């Protein structure tokens, strides 16, 4: 997810662009850049780091250009550095573009354009847009953009300019763009916060729209060049609400972003019933898998153990990264060490990775932040493309990590010569839609949150793949509502924790169908027999569970391998709504940081 802003008007553009980028940093903040049309040339600046670095770089420049574009980046392809920052240019530095989205066929386009003599300077997918527009440019930027977009597979929010044309040309497919209508000036941006200081009158572009912004204001057309009429709307929300898309907290926004973040994880990785990953590994040499991580990512690692052992058939060891790094692990070149880290900067995970590499292990990273230290130090990796996760409590990264582990397991099995069952691939493709359906049931969770918000202790129980999900549900509750909660393998309660059960200890039981469902029923009976209250997460019309549990949260049924992605959602929502009902700072819980870069 990136932030884009463009300006055409009677004022110097640079300050308007910088202020707009600052309002969009919640969409990405690893690098930024701007480009102005000034005296028939392009005047451009790019900086790695937050927008204030770009602001510093132009502070003493007398920038007069009244037409310009700017971009704050969340890297998906190519490290977050100056060369990969947007805007990107054609070979002759006459065309500049800023882009938000993922171009799935960029390698093929880059190959074609390079064979025609185009010279690329960045590692990004976005740069192909600038060279494609150049390829088709014969004097009309609008026409060249239309021809270029006809070859694009994937998503874009794009704004382009040409040094010889006093206009901006924009287009959207799956990545948002909004036009701001000012007095004698026009704005275009990824989101309203960037322009709200200037106007409340906006036009939201729709997929397939093209917008031309010039001294006459703006026109909207389709990609056949036919004029379109789009409604002008007045923005009602304030800036803070809009950055959160109207959600009260970033955490809630990120919980509800999960259908889209899973679409992004899968994008370009399932083609013609084949899983497509590019891993730099010696697969046949691997005899054992070691996964190390922290916190929520450690829960994903546990899920990865179940999936990889069952689907790939190799032994998997899972370790807290902080323990692995100090226990002098017996690791060798027949091990694949997998580091799972949303931030890619967690000190313990990084240290564990270096320890494993020092012992000769191959390494693979499952990381969200492109260009982060873990991502740069592994032999190969799978980026989540889940977009910035601002809330300290990890939600969309967790389900994205599990989906990445599923892709890895299926890809590995495919490389071993097996065909992945089409029904499984179909379920994988439809996972985002099932997540969407699961989120619709949040009303039943809000009611439970109100009922249980003042309890001081919770138990979370699950078996098999539901055990790590129980741990994750307990962690979510602990870290944002400050209520004590423990996750256990359900059968373990007989070995001690059942002594805790009474009606002051609600027990959340993951009771979705798997090969241990009958066992979980007896665990529920054991709890009920001791006066415990049971909140059961179920996926079938489980008559027997309905009779036993005090409260039910139902989720759509899926193949057991996909169940952690679905079953965790009510637990994320339960923790959120309890913490919100208690009036706590959900996005910035006490004592916690988003990335633990210290030991
Ligand atoms: C999870 O909600 C927490 N924010 C925390 O446990 C987190 O998962 C852990 O610090 C690991 O972070 P990483 O994925 O960035 O390495």
Boltz pocket constraint, residues with backbone or C-beta under 6 A from the ligand:
constraints:
  - pocket:
      binder: B
      contacts: [[A, 294], [A, 295], [A, 296], [A, 297], [A, 340], [A, 341], [A, 342], [A, 343], [A, 344], [A, 345], [A, 346], [A, 349], [A, 392], [A, 393], [A, 394], [A, 395], [A, 479], [A, 593], [A, 594], [A, 595], [A, 596]]
      max_distance: 6.0
